[in-house]
Amino acid sequence: MRVEKKIHFDNARETQAVIGQRYGMLSRIEETFGVRLTSRDDWVELAGEEDAVEQADDFLETMRRAQSCGVYIQAHELRYALRAYRNGRAGDLRSLADGRIDVDKGKQPIFPRTFGQQRYLNSIRQRDLVFGIGPAGTGKTYLAMAMAVSAMLKDEVGRIILTRPAIEAGEELGFLPGDMQAKVMPYLRPLYDALYDMMHPEEVERCLERGIIEVAPLAYMRGRTLNHSFVILDEAQNTTEEQMLMFLTRMGFDSKCVVTGDQTQIDLPGSKPSGLLEAGKVLQGVEGVGICYLDESDVVRHELVRRIINAYRKTRDRD
């Protein structure tokens, strides 16, 4: 039986947040559920078979609920949500908003955008050592940073320590101009960028000056014991086996450690094996350790990034 249903929103901005800016996702929603959509200002009208209309209504209500929780819905979120509905994961989709991470006051809360990211965050909440392994754009470092900032603001940890190996694409620090601080800054810049997304600049500077937040190359971790800290090792695919073992044995009391890396972007010279790959094998099944693998379905950058990663993966699989 064909029916029509009109859904009213609070205002036109909420309508566009739910169905896409300038109604850009209308056709995708229509195609997914087999309904016809008409929208004007603060309302959307659904027309089609009763079951299809009810499913589309449920989808729009899920998007509205997510938006009211603080989720900033973009085209990527809408496309991912539609795929989830097609795959029968509507219930799982509704749970994504429960993964909210509150950061500094006045800053946008952060949410997992994919089921893989949700598993990753749940693992960080439940375990003291977690590996996040996956391609570029899957939010490995960003989500870990959000969890670290949230833990610090809640006084669950006394400080945040951010580190990464100072090696990228075959370059070495000695080729860069300036003192050591100037040499390592290009390698640590992405960590600073994430911090400024989640905290106000003056608060970041205060924490850096007081040592509450420390950003340093991996070599500076040797010989230390990191107590009451949230520690993030980024770009871990570029650690050697010795460096990885050194880092993992720095963990002290009341600390949490997250190791992130992309096993497809190893820049170690010669035939040196990656410490990240070795750790993934050695620590599999060890109690208290979580190993989360993300893939192209978890990419939250431009839609083309996901397609590019998928294309490269298929080519490597054929070779």
PyMOL commands that set and color helices and strands:
alter all, ss='L'
color gray80, all
select helices_A, chain A and resi 12-19+21-23+26-33+50-68+75-86+90-99+115-126+140-153+173-175+180-198+201-210+218-221+236-238+241-248+275-282+296-298+303-318
alter helices_A, ss='H'
color red, helices_A
select strands_A, chain A and resi 2-8+36-40+43-49+129-133+159-164+213-217+229-233+256-261+289-293
alter strands_A, ss='S'
color yellow, strands_A
deselect
rebuild
show_as cartoon
